[in-house]
Amino acid sequence: MSKDAIQPAPPAQAQGSSVAASQPRNPLHGLTLEAVLSGLVDGYGWDGLAQRIPVRCFALDPSVTSSLKFLRKTPWAREKVESLYLYMLREKKRVR
């Protein structure tokens, strides 16, 4: 195989645009963790969120800032939050 046959990787911008195009049906695509958390708090409130996901940052002196800090460091909790958000979206769609 010659050196000319090796193709360089495309620039990062081109990769990002192909990723965006490959996830047209992902409801979390383009949403920040803060937007997801705010949507859950608007939908369930802090008490309802603490009942559904038993985490101290939701139950004791909850705030978006402290919750984001915890969720960014704890992958299992972030997965639960994202799953609950998707469930909330499905339920809203089903009720209509």
RASULFEN-V11987 format. One record per run of one state. SS is the DSSP state (H for helix, E for strand, C for the rest). FROM is the first residue (numbers start at 1). TO is the last residue. Records with the same first field share a line. If there is no record, write none. Layout:
SS: FROM-TO, FROM-TO
This chain:
C: 1-2, 6-11, 22-32, 53-55, 60-63, 74-74, 96-96
H: 3-5, 12-21, 33-52, 56-59, 64-73, 75-95
